[in-house]
Amino acid sequence: MSAPVPACYSDIGKSASDLLGKDYPVGIFKLEAKNAAPNGVSFTLSGHKDSKSGNIHGEFKSKYHYPKKGITLTETWTTHNHLSAQVELDNSLAKGLKLDMTAHLQPLHGNKNVKGGLIFKQPGFHTKLYVDVLKGPSFQGDVVIGHEGFLMGGEACYDVTDGKVTRYGVSAGYTAPEYNVTLKATNSMSAYTLLYYHRVHPDIEAGAKAHWDTSSNNDSVNMEIGAKYFLDRDAFLKAKIDNNGRLGLGYTQALRPGVKISLGGSIDTSKLGENNHRFGVSLNLES
């Protein structure tokens, strides 16, 4: 049996990151509606309001997928008048090869950006290379090698104009069916993150994160632990707490097929009597 394709570099440790970061709609009121047509065209309309500032941000995204040609076209327009277009060509030129071209435009200020890249993945190997055409130009690439559950990866960004590497990092991890552990060194080896995820039971997941940034002139390590409990197939609870006493709570319920609501809260347990707590709601509609 051939080795599986490893996760891309940015997804190493994703299980723990999602456990501690997703499904906590704190400080926002969010609505997202998705609609997909039988011909492969999908539309996503989303918006959220920041409960503290009152600012509202909206986004409209359309995606056209042509499986026979391996082509996907994505267009996005936001309420800040940011326009973006992406063209993806997957498995057409060679098996495991994906070409990606993305353009961003802000008409009012004249800001624009164009990135082109390729992703190549094979059993035990996953790599990406992107070039920022207008800024630098600069190259950003990463590679991941996997073998029997072990993952090793590295990334680097090179600015052609300055002729130097502007950022680099490495990651290592081990993945098993019930748990995985990851160590990341980012920001040119100045920040270190340890991630741990464990499916304790079919209904219980647990995770932890430790982060130390040497550039902050602070010797303390930020730590966070959390858990997820499935009440049934349509609902789950999440909770997390960090070393500063900030407690996060989340509850997600599928009300019916295509309708899901999430409630989130962040409570400062060290200052329960003060107005430092934040709450939020997210409603997802899909058809």
N, C-alpha and C positions, 0 to 999 in steps of 0.2 A: 504494500500500500504506500503510495507516495505521501510525502510530508505535506501538511496543510499550508496554505498561504498565510503567513503571519500578518498580524494587524499592522496598519501603517504607523509611522512614527508617532503621530499625534494621538493615536488611539491606544498606545501602550499605557496600561493602568486605567483605562476608561471605566471599567466596572466600578472601581472605588470612587472615581471622580463623579460618575453619574449618581451613585448612591448618596453622596454627600452634597451634590450640587443641584440635581434636578428635582422637580416636583415640590419646590419651595417658592411659591409666588409671593415673595415678601415685599411689601411696600408698593405693590402695583395692582391695578385692576386690568386684567388682560382678556381679550376676546380674539379667538382665532377660528376662522371658518375655512374648510377645505372642500373642494368639489372636483370630482374626476369624471371625465366623459369616457364613453366606451372606446373612443378612437385614440386614447392615450394622452389627451390634453387635460391638464389639471390647473386649477386656480386656487390660490391661497390669499385670503384677506385677513390681516391681523392688525391689532391695535392695542396699545396699553397706555394707561394713565399713571404717572408717578404720584403716589398719594402725598408725598412731601412737597414737591415743587408744583404739582398740578399740570405739568407738561404732558401733552398727548403726542404720541408717535404712532404713525400708521404705515403699513406697507402692503403693496399689492404685488403678487408674484404669479406669473404664468409659466407653465412648463409644458413643452411639446416633446413627446418621446416617440421615436420611430425605431422599434426593436429590430426590424429587418435590416436597417442600415446601421444600427448601433449609434444613432445620433440623438442627442438630447439638447434642446434649446431652452434656456431659462432667461426670463426677463423680469426685472424688479424695478419698481418705482415707489419711492417713499414720500411722506408728507414734507420732508425737508428738501424735496426736489432732487434727490440723488437717483440717478439712473444707472442701471447695470445690465449687462447682457453677457451670457455665458454659452459657449458652444462646446459640447463634449462629443468626442468620437471614440467609442469603446469597442475593442476587439474587431475592428474593421481591417486595419493594416496588418496586425499580427495578434495572435492569441496572447492575452494578458497585457496588451498595450492599450493605453488610453491617452488621447490627446485632449488638452483643455486650453481654451482661450477665453479670457475674461476681460471685459472693458468696463470702466467706471467713468461717469461724467456728472459733474455738478455745474449745470449751465450758468447759474447766476455768478459764480466766482470763476468760472472757466477752468476749474480743477478737473483733470482727467488722468486716467491711469490705464495701462494695458499690460496684462500678464499672460504669458504663454507657458504651458508646461506639459510634461508627459509623466505618466504613472505606469510603471511596469511591475507586474507581479507574477511570480511563479512559485511552485512549491518550495517553501523555505526561504523565500526572498521577496522583498517588497521595497521599491524605491520610488522617489518622486524628485523631479527637477523642474524648477520654475525660474523664468527670467522676467524681471520687471523691466519692461522696455523703456519707459519714460523716466524712471527714477534710477539714476546711476549710469548706465544700466547696472543692475545687480542680479546675481544668481543665488537662489536658495534651493538647497537640496537636502534630502535625507535618505537613509537606507536602513532597513531592518532585516536581520538574518535570524531565522528561527530553526531550532533543532530539538525535537523531543521535549517540547514545552519551554525550553529556554529561549529567551529573546535578547538580542543585542542590537542596539541602534545608535545612530549618530546623525547630527544635523549641522549645517554650516551655511552662512550667508556671506557672499563675497561681492564687494563693491568694485566694479571695474574702474571707475574714475579715480578712486583713492588708491586702488591697487592693494587692498587689504581685506582680511576676513573681519567682518564687523560683529559677527555673533556665531557661537557654536555651542554644542551641548551633546551629551551622551545619555543613554538610558539602558538599563538592564532589568530583566524580569524573568519570572517563572510562572507559567500558567498550568494549572491542573483543573480537572472537571469541577471541583468544588471550591477552589480558592486560587488566588493569584497574588503575587507580591511584585512591586516595581520600585526601582530606585532611579531617580532622574537628577541629572546635573545640568542646569540651564543657565541662560544669561552669561555665556562664556565662563562656565564653571564657577559662578559666584552664588548660585542659589541651588539648594538641594531639597528634594522632595521624596519622601518614602510613602508609598501607597499600599494598603493591604485590603483585600476583599475576601470574604468567606461566606459561602452559602451553607449556613449551619444546619438548616432543615429546609425541606421544600417550601415552607411558608415563612422562613426567616433568613434574612441576609444581614450581614454585619460588615463594617468597614472602618478603617482608620487612616488618618493622614497626618504626617509630620513634615513641617516646612521650616527651613533655616536659610535666611538670606544674609550672606556675609557682607554685602554692600550696605546694609542698613545700620552698621555700627551698633548692632544689638545682638548680644549673645543668646537671647532667649529663643527657644524653638516653639513655633506655633503648632499646636496639636488639636486634632478634631476627631471625634469618634461618632459613629451613627449606626442606625439599624433600620430595617424595613420589615414590616410584618403584613402578610397578606391575610386580610379578614376572610375573603373568598375570592373567586375569580374576577369579581368586578370592583373590588375595593382594597385599598391598602393604607397603612399608616407608616409614617416615617418620623424619626426623631434623631437629632444630633446635638452635640454640645462641644464647645471648644474650651481651651484653657483660660479664656477670659470670662467664662461663665455665661456666654451667649448661647441660649437654648433655642434650637430651631425645631418647629413642628410642622408636619404636613399631612394632609388627608386627601386622597384622590378616590373618586367614586364615578363609575360608569353608570349614568342614569338610564341609558338605553343604548342600543347599537348606534355608534356615531356621535354620541353626546357624553362628554366627560367634564367633570368639574373638579378643581383642585383648590383647597384652602390651605393657606400657609401663614405662619407666624414666627417672629423672632423676638424672644423675650430675654432681657438683660437681668439675669438672676441676681447679680450683685447690686442692682439698683431697682428693686421691684416697685418701690414707691414713686419712682420718677417716670416721666413720659418718654422713655427710651425704647419702647416696644413698638414693633411694626407688624402689620398684618396685610394680607392680600388675597385676591381671588383670581382664578384663571378658568375660563370656560372655553372648551374646544368642541367645535362642531365639524363633523366630517361625513360626506356622502359620496 
